[in-house]
């Protein structure tokens, strides 16, 4: 295309129509995969991606040679339609030249006027709405959309905080109301809106806003034991096709579900009534005369509201009993790994929770602890969990999430907020939980990480091995054990568990890219590590730090990744403490218990290279 130079960058739309607009307003019309490639490059922290990664995301279902051909054709299209100075490529990577393209989020965040920011926010659609490509890109776009929404949320919260400090209540009102149209469950925006309405004398509006968010209090129709976990009734498997697999399938489900402590499992005998009270049901049916398949359905026990369904073909003809059993086991693994978080999420949202009041309080506190939005939220979760333990020391489920917060600077929401004393408390909590139930996979994972931090390497490995044996269907536990083994130097075993967790989860999320990137980094696969950390975004504190390290060690320019890392670190940096390389390393070593010196030295060397000249 033309070599015309523009003073301003082009704008790559992400929310709604994923189209590119040149600075003069020209709409660049591209094919679907060319638009997808431009969107991927625009939101990538370094605006650079390897060819292999692009092929995996956009043509992952094709043979490698066909994917390479398709990528070359896509590049030819882009070179015809874009200014020559915008896009560059070599035989390994494709990138956008610096300053040539920005997303509409970059434009929006740069707005100084509150009115312009609110107007721009109101015009945004949903991320990647117009780009549907089944396969890896579908999952990538979902993860990238969440990361971009998180960036918007951080900016909205920053502006609300500044406006509240200046008592700009009308501005708070407009911004909070606009954001809540997109994210109605955002607790900070709801609190800001209630406060602004109160300060402006709109008492009735404030009460209405509060009631709409908090919901009216209600009591369950059937009183449960305070500590009762959700009830799941696994019904007999129906067979529309007479394959004689129903009993085997039900036994597989019973075996898989029994490994989770978060459910009460009931398997009523034929002709017997089901347990009374609220809960959930799991129904499975074998259907299909030509190509048999197994369908599974999770529903509420009271009104039969369907929460989740899945299906999988059964290759019955000619399959050996062992192969057929493996098919059933694979489906059960995927179903079981999904059931537990689905039930927990639903139980929290129900006006009449199908669990006891202590357990619902635990679910809410645990949910807040998994990925707390702020240090205050993490502290609130810790206080709630501590209160549950104080009220009932025998309520063991609360011990593990509290110990996790104490082990990790309240899940990295404020670096330096926990120390040796907190970790000793975490070890005590873990010991009590382990003494109560040594076959709990979550507790064993926690014991393994406590042992890692005490440099009790053999003890840590024993607990991680126990996790895999106790519950190979829990993707969170597998991921924790795999990451722990990587720190122990067991890189190959750790990678297998991380990949198994990803397969069970059914998607590539930030935790996967963070952990698999470390595996590749320690193996010396630097370019592949860079790609993984870029894919992971910056929702996790250490991922952009790892990315800056990998870029520096790979000989790439780490500047953009370093800036992302510094921005992420500032969110959780201690107040009134200068950010220096040595201080970052102190926190880094506190949270990275390497058994071997080589990976520790590699990371330290890369970190010093990445931040050289930027920090003291």
C-alpha positions in Angstrom: 0.0 0.0 0.0 1.0 3.6 0.2 4.1 4.7 2.1 2.3 7.7 3.4 3.4 8.5 7.0 0.8 9.5 9.6 1.6 11.6 12.7 -0.8 9.5 14.8 -1.1 5.7 15.1 -3.9 3.7 13.5 -6.6 2.3 15.8 -7.3 -1.4 16.0 -10.8 -2.0 17.3 -11.2 -4.9 19.7 -14.5 -4.3 21.3 -17.4 -4.9 18.9 -16.1 -4.8 15.3 -12.5 -6.0 15.3 -11.6 -3.6 12.4 -8.6 -1.4 11.7 -8.9 2.3 11.1 -6.1 4.5 9.8 -5.5 7.9 11.4 -7.4 9.7 8.6 -10.5 7.5 9.4 -10.0 5.1 6.5 -11.6 1.7 7.3 -9.1 -1.0 6.2 -11.2 -4.0 5.0 -9.6 -7.3 5.7 -10.5 -11.0 5.7 -11.4 -12.7 9.0 -8.0 -14.2 9.7 -6.2 -11.1 8.7 -8.4 -9.1 11.1 -7.7 -11.7 13.8 -3.9 -11.5 13.2 -4.0 -7.7 13.5 -6.0 -7.9 16.7 -3.6 -10.5 18.2 -0.6 -8.3 17.3 -2.3 -5.1 18.7 -3.1 -6.6 22.1 0.1 -8.5 22.5 2.3 -6.6 25.0 5.3 -6.4 22.6 3.0 -6.3 19.5 5.1 -9.2 18.2 4.3 -12.9 17.8 6.2 -15.8 16.5 5.1 -17.4 13.2 4.6 -20.8 14.9 2.4 -19.3 17.6 0.2 -17.5 15.0 -0.2 -20.7 13.0 -1.2 -22.6 16.2 -3.8 -19.9 17.0 -5.3 -19.3 13.5 -4.6 -22.5 11.6 -4.1 -25.0 14.3 -6.4 -27.6 12.7 -4.4 -27.6 9.5 -1.2 -29.5 8.7 1.9 -27.4 9.6 2.8 -26.9 5.9 -0.7 -25.8 5.0 -0.6 -23.4 8.0 2.6 -21.9 6.8 1.1 -21.4 3.3 -2.0 -19.8 4.8 0.1 -17.4 6.9 2.1 -16.3 3.9 -1.2 -15.6 2.0 -2.5 -13.6 5.0 0.7 -11.6 5.1 0.4 -10.8 1.4 -3.1 -9.5 2.0 -2.0 -7.3 4.9 0.9 -5.9 2.9 -1.5 -5.0 0.1 -3.9 -3.1 2.4 -1.6 -1.6 5.1 0.9 1.3 5.0 4.3 -0.2 4.3 5.7 1.1 7.6 3.1 -0.5 9.8 4.0 -4.2 9.7 7.3 -6.1 9.6 8.3 -9.8 9.6 11.2 -12.1 9.4 11.4 -15.9 9.1 10.6 -16.3 12.9 8.2 -13.5 13.9 5.8 -10.9 12.8 5.4 -7.5 14.5 3.9 -4.1 14.4 6.5 -1.3 14.2 6.6 0.9 17.3 4.0 3.7 17.5 2.0 2.6 14.4 -1.0 0.9 16.0 -3.0 1.2 19.2 -6.2 -0.3 20.4 -9.3 1.7 21.3 -8.6 0.9 24.9 -5.3 2.8 24.6 -7.2 5.8 23.2 -9.8 5.6 25.9 -7.4 5.3 28.9 -5.6 8.4 27.5 -8.7 10.5 27.8 -8.3 13.2 30.4 -12.0 14.3 30.4 -14.4 12.2 32.5 -17.2 13.0 30.0 -15.1 11.7 27.1 -14.1 8.6 29.0 -17.7 7.8 30.0 -18.9 8.4 26.4 -16.2 6.2 25.0 -16.9 3.5 27.6 -20.6 3.5 26.7 -19.8 3.0 23.0 -17.7 -0.2 23.6 -19.2 -3.5 22.5 -18.0 -6.9 23.8 -14.4 -8.0 23.0 -14.0 -9.8 19.7 -17.7 -9.9 19.1 -17.3 -10.0 15.3 -14.4 -12.5 15.3 -15.4 -16.2 15.8 -12.8 -18.7 14.8 -13.3 -22.1 16.4 -10.3 -23.7 18.0 -7.3 -22.2 19.8 -8.2 -18.6 18.7 -11.6 -18.9 20.3 -10.0 -19.6 23.7 -7.3 -17.0 23.1 -9.9 -14.3 22.3 -11.9 -15.2 25.5 -8.7 -14.9 27.6 -7.6 -11.7 25.9 -11.0 -10.2 26.3 -10.9 -10.9 30.0 -7.5 -9.3 30.3 -8.6 -6.2 28.4 -11.7 -6.0 30.6 -9.5 -6.2 33.6 -7.4 -3.3 32.3 -10.6 -1.3 31.8 -11.7 -2.2 35.4 -8.4 -1.0 36.8 -8.7 2.3 35.0 -12.3 2.8 36.1 -11.4 2.0 39.7 -8.4 4.4 39.5 -10.6 7.2 38.2 -13.4 6.5 40.7 -10.8 6.7 43.6 -9.4 10.0 42.4 -12.9 11.5 41.9 -14.0 10.3 45.4 -10.9 11.9 47.0 -11.9 15.2 45.2 -15.6 14.8 46.2 -16.6 15.0 42.6 -19.8 13.1 43.2 -21.6 13.8 40.0 -18.6 12.5 38.1 -18.5 9.4 40.3 -22.2 8.9 39.6 -21.8 9.0 35.8 -18.7 6.8 35.6 -20.0 4.2 38.1 -23.4 4.0 36.4 -21.7 3.6 32.9 -19.4 0.9 34.1 -22.1 -1.1 35.9 -24.0 -1.3 32.6 -21.1 -3.5 31.5 -20.1 -5.1 34.8 -23.1 -5.1 37.1 -21.5 -7.2 39.8 -18.5 -4.9 40.3 -18.6 -4.4 44.0 -16.3 -1.3 44.0 -18.3 0.5 41.4 -21.6 -0.4 43.2 -20.1 1.0 46.5 -19.0 4.2 44.7 -22.4 4.7 43.2 -24.1 4.2 46.5 -21.7 6.6 48.2 -22.2 9.3 45.4 -26.0 9.0 45.6 -25.8 9.3 49.4 -23.5 12.4 49.2 -25.9 14.0 46.8 -28.9 13.5 49.1 -30.4 10.8 46.8 -31.2 8.5 49.7 -33.9 6.5 48.0 -31.7 5.9 44.9 -28.8 4.8 47.2 -31.0 2.3 49.0 -32.3 1.0 45.7 -28.8 0.6 44.3 -27.7 -1.2 47.4 -30.7 -3.6 47.5 -30.3 -4.4 43.8 -26.6 -5.4 44.3 -26.8 -7.1 47.7 -30.3 -8.7 47.2 -32.9 -9.2 50.0 -32.0 -11.6 52.8 -33.9 -14.9 52.7 -33.9 -18.1 54.6 -33.8 -21.5 52.9 -37.0 -23.4 52.9 -35.3 -26.5 54.4 -32.8 -25.9 57.2 -29.5 -27.6 56.6 -26.7 -28.4 58.9 -24.5 -25.2 59.0 -21.5 -27.0 57.5 -23.5 -29.0 54.9 -21.7 -29.0 51.5 -23.8 -29.2 48.2 -25.7 -32.4 47.7 -25.2 -34.1 44.2 -27.5 -37.0 43.3 -26.0 -39.2 40.7 -29.0 -40.9 39.0 -28.9 -44.2 37.2 -27.7 -44.0 33.6 -30.4 -44.3 31.0 -29.7 -46.3 27.9 -31.7 -45.5 24.8 -29.3 -47.8 23.0 -28.8 -51.3 24.7 -25.0 -51.2 25.1 -25.0 -52.4 28.7 -22.7 -49.6 29.8 -24.9 -47.8 32.3 -23.6 -49.4 35.5 -19.9 -49.0 34.5 -20.5 -45.3 33.6 -22.3 -44.6 36.9 -19.5 -46.3 38.9 -16.9 -44.2 37.1 -18.8 -41.0 38.1 -19.1 -42.2 41.7 -15.4 -42.9 41.9 -14.4 -39.6 40.3 -16.7 -37.5 42.4 -15.8 -39.2 45.6 -12.3 -37.7 45.3 -13.7 -34.2 45.9 -14.4 -33.0 49.4 -16.6 -30.2 48.1 -19.7 -32.3 47.5 -22.0 -34.8 49.3 -22.6 -37.6 46.8 -25.7 -39.7 46.8 -26.3 -42.7 44.6 -29.9 -43.9 45.2 -30.6 -47.6 44.5 -33.1 -48.5 41.8 -36.6 -47.9 43.1 -35.4 -46.0 46.2 -36.3 -42.4 46.8 -33.8 -39.6 46.5 -32.5 -37.7 49.6 -34.7 -34.8 50.6 -33.6 -31.2 50.6 -32.0 -28.8 48.1 -29.1 -29.8 45.8 -28.2 -30.9 42.3 -28.7 -33.9 40.0 -26.5 -35.5 37.4 -28.3 -37.3 34.7 -26.5 -39.4 32.0 -28.0 -41.0 28.9 -26.5 -43.2 26.2 -28.2 -42.3 22.9 -27.8 -42.7 19.1 -28.4 -45.8 17.1 -25.8 -45.2 14.4 -23.1 -43.4 16.4 -23.7 -43.9 20.1 -22.9 -41.0 22.4 -23.1 -40.3 26.1 -24.7 -37.0 27.2 -24.5 -35.6 30.7 -26.6 -33.0 32.3 -26.3 -31.1 35.6 -29.5 -29.5 37.0 -30.9 -28.1 40.2 -32.7 -30.7 42.2 -35.8 -28.5 43.1 -37.0 -27.1 39.7 -34.7 -28.9 37.3 -32.9 -25.8 36.0 -30.2 -27.0 33.6 -26.8 -25.6 34.6 -24.5 -27.5 32.2 -24.5 -30.2 29.6 -21.8 -32.2 27.7 -21.7 -35.0 25.2 -19.1 -37.4 23.7 -19.3 -40.0 21.0 -18.6 -43.6 22.0 -16.7 -45.6 19.4 -18.4 -48.9 20.4 -18.1 -51.0 17.2 -14.9 -52.8 17.2 -13.5 -51.2 20.3 -11.9 -53.4 22.8 -13.3 -53.3 26.4 -10.2 -51.5 27.5 -10.5 -48.9 24.8 -14.2 -48.3 25.6 -13.5 -48.0 29.3 -10.8 -45.4 28.5 -13.4 -43.4 26.5 -15.8 -43.5 29.4 -13.0 -42.5 31.8 -12.0 -39.5 29.6 -15.5 -38.2 29.5 -16.0 -38.7 33.2 -12.7 -36.8 33.9 -13.9 -33.8 31.9 -17.4 -33.8 33.4 -16.2 -34.2 37.0 -13.6 -31.5 36.6 -16.3 -29.1 35.5 -19.0 -30.1 38.0 -17.4 -28.9 41.2 -16.7 -25.3 40.2 -20.0 -25.0 38.4 -21.9 -26.1 41.5 -19.9 -23.8 43.8 -20.5 -20.8 41.5 -24.2 -21.5 41.3 -24.6 -22.1 45.1 -23.1 -18.7 45.8 -25.6 -16.9 43.5 -28.8 -18.6 44.7 -31.2 -16.6 46.9 -31.9 -19.8 48.8 -28.5 -21.6 48.8 -28.6 -25.4 48.6 -25.9 -25.5 51.4 -25.6 -24.8 55.1 -25.0 -21.1 56.2 -21.5 -21.9 57.3 -20.7 -23.5 54.0 -22.1 -20.7 51.9 -20.1 -18.2 54.0 -17.0 -20.4 53.3 -17.8 -20.5 49.5 -18.1 -16.7 49.4 -14.9 -16.2 51.3 -13.0 -18.8 49.3 -14.3 -17.3 46.0 -12.9 -13.9 47.1 -9.6 -15.5 48.0 -8.9 -17.2 44.7 -8.2 -14.0 42.7 -8.8 -11.1 44.9 -9.3 -7.8 43.1 -7.4 -5.8 45.7 -5.4 -6.1 48.9 -8.5 -5.0 50.9 -10.5 -7.8 49.3 -7.8 -10.4 50.2 -7.8 -9.1 53.8 -11.6 -9.3 53.9 -11.4 -12.9 52.7 -8.8 -13.8 55.3 -10.8 -12.2 58.1 -13.9 -14.1 57.0 -12.1 -17.5 56.8 -10.5 -16.8 60.2 -13.9 -16.0 61.7 -15.3 -19.3 60.4 -12.4 -21.2 62.0 -12.9 -19.2 65.3 -16.6 -20.0 65.3 -16.0 -23.7 64.5 -12.4 -25.1 64.7 -13.7 -28.4 63.2 -14.8 -26.7 60.0 -11.7 -27.9 58.1 -12.5 -26.5 54.5 -11.6 -23.0 55.7 -8.1 -23.9 56.7 -6.6 -24.4 53.2 -7.6 -21.1 51.5 -6.6 -19.1 54.6 -3.1 -20.8 54.6 -2.8 -20.0 50.9 -3.3 -16.3 51.5 -0.8 -16.3 54.4 1.7 -18.0 52.2 1.5 -15.6 49.3 1.4 -12.0 50.5 -2.4 -12.3 50.4 -2.2 -13.8 46.9 0.3 -11.2 45.8 -2.0 -8.2 46.4 0.6 -6.4 48.5 4.2 -7.5 48.4 5.8 -7.8 51.8 2.4 -8.1 53.6 3.2 -11.5 54.9 6.5 -12.9 56.4 8.0 -15.8 58.3 5.4 -15.5 61.0 2.5 -15.8 58.6 4.1 -18.7 56.9 4.5 -20.5 60.3 0.8 -19.9 60.8 0.1 -21.3 57.4 2.1 -24.4 58.3 0.1 -24.8 61.5 -3.2 -24.5 59.6 -2.0 -27.1 57.1 -0.9 -29.5 59.8 -4.4 -29.3 61.5 -6.1 -29.9 58.2 -3.8 -32.8 57.3 -4.3 -34.4 60.7 -8.1 -34.2 60.1 -8.0 -35.6 56.5 -4.7 -36.7 55.1 -6.5 -37.9 51.9 -7.6 -34.4 50.9 -5.8 -33.4 47.7 -6.1 -29.7 48.5 -4.5 -30.1 51.9 -1.7 -32.2 50.4 -1.0 -29.6 47.8 -0.8 -27.0 50.6 1.5 -29.2 52.6 3.7 -29.5 49.6 4.0 -25.8 49.1 4.6 -25.2 52.8 7.4 -27.7 52.6 8.9 -26.1 49.5 9.1 -22.8 51.3 10.9 -24.5 54.2 13.2 -26.1 51.7 12.1 -29.5 52.8 12.4 -30.9 49.3 11.7 -34.6 49.8 8.6 -33.8 51.9 7.3 -31.4 49.3 7.7 -34.0 46.5 6.0 -36.7 48.6 2.9 -34.4 49.0 2.8 -33.4 45.3 2.9 -37.1 44.3 0.1 -37.7 46.8 -2.0 -35.0 45.2 -1.8 -36.8 41.8 -2.8 -40.1 43.3 -5.6 -38.7 45.4 -7.4 -36.6 42.7 -6.2 -36.8 39.1 -9.4 -35.1 38.0 -9.0 -31.8 39.8 -7.2 -29.4 37.4 -6.4 -26.8 40.0 -4.6 -29.4 42.2 -2.8 -30.9 39.2 -1.6 -27.5 38.2 -0.3 -26.8 41.7 1.5 -30.1 41.9 3.0 -29.7 38.4 4.3 -26.2 39.2 5.7 -27.4 42.5 7.6 -30.2 40.8 9.1 -27.7 38.4 10.5 -25.8 41.4 11.9 -29.1 42.6 13.7 -29.5 39.3 11.4 -32.3 38.0 10.6 -30.3 34.8 9.4 -33.2 32.6 7.0 -34.5 35.3 5.9 -31.0 36.1 5.1 -30.3 32.4 3.0 -33.4 32.1 0.9 -32.5 35.0 0.5 -28.9 33.8 -0.6 -30.2 30.4 -3.0 -32.7 32.0 -4.5 -29.8 34.0 -5.0 -27.8 30.9 -6.7 -30.7 29.1 -9.1 -31.1 32.0 -9.8 -27.4 32.2 -10.5 -27.4 28.4 -8.8 -24.1 27.7 -5.6 -22.2 27.7 -5.8 -19.8 30.6 -3.3 -17.3 32.3 -2.1 -20.0 34.8 -1.3 -22.4 32.0 0.8 -19.9 30.0 2.5 -18.7 33.2 3.5 -22.2 34.2 4.3 -23.7 30.8 6.4 -20.6 30.1 8.6 -21.3 33.1 9.1 -24.9 31.9 10.2 -23.6 28.5 12.5 -21.0 30.0 14.3 -23.5 32.3 14.8 -25.7 29.3 16.4 -22.9 27.4 13.6 -22.7 24.8 13.7 -18.9 25.1 11.6 -17.9 22.0 8.9 -20.4 23.0 9.0 -19.1 26.6 8.5 -15.5 25.3 5.5 -16.6 23.3 3.9 -18.3 26.3 4.4 -15.4 28.6 3.0 -13.0 26.0 0.0 -15.2 25.7 -0.5 -15.2 29.5 -1.0 -11.4 29.6 -0.6 -9.5 32.9 -3.5 -10.7 35.0 -1.0 -12.6 37.2 1.7 -10.6 38.9 4.7 -12.6 37.9 3.9 -13.3 34.3 5.0 -9.9 32.9 8.2 -10.2 35.1 8.9 -13.6 33.6 8.3 -12.2 30.1 10.8 -9.3 30.6 13.3 -11.9 31.9 12.7 -14.2 28.9 13.0 -11.3 26.4 16.3 -10.2 28.0 17.7 -13.7 27.9 16.6 -14.3 24.3 18.4 -11.1 23.2 15.1 -9.4 22.4 14.4 -5.8 23.4 12.7 -6.2 26.8 11.6 -2.5 27.1 7.8 -3.0 26.4 7.7 -6.1 28.6 9.6 -4.3 31.4 7.1 -1.5 31.3 4.2 -4.0 31.6 6.0 -5.7 34.5 6.7 -2.4 36.3 3.0 -1.3 35.9 1.9 -4.7 37.3 4.3 -4.5 40.2 3.2 -1.0 41.1 -0.3 -2.3 41.7 0.9 -4.4 44.7 4.0 -2.5 45.7 4.3 -1.6 49.4 3.4 2.0 50.1 6.3 4.5 50.6 8.9 2.0 49.5 11.2 2.7 46.6 11.1 0.2 43.8 14.7 -1.1 43.1 16.1 -4.1 41.3 17.4 -5.5 44.6 14.0 -5.1 46.3 12.2 -6.8 43.4 14.7 -9.7 43.7 14.0 -9.9 47.5 10.3 -10.4 46.8 11.0 -12.7 43.9 13.2 -15.0 46.0 10.6 -15.0 48.8 8.0 -16.4 46.4 10.2 -18.7 44.2 11.6 -21.6 46.2 14.0 -23.2 43.7 15.6 -26.4 44.8 18.4 -26.1 42.2 20.7 -23.1 41.9 20.7 -23.0 38.1 17.1 -21.8 37.5 17.4 -19.3 40.4 20.6 -17.9 38.9 19.1 -17.8 35.4 16.0 -15.9 36.6 18.1 -13.4 38.7 20.5 -12.8 35.8 17.6 -12.2 33.4 15.8 -9.9 35.8 18.9 -7.8 36.3 19.4 -7.6 32.5 15.7 -6.7 31.9 15.6 -3.9 34.4 19.2 -2.6 33.9 19.3 1.2 33.6 15.6 1.5 34.5 15.8 1.0 38.2 18.5 1.6 40.8 
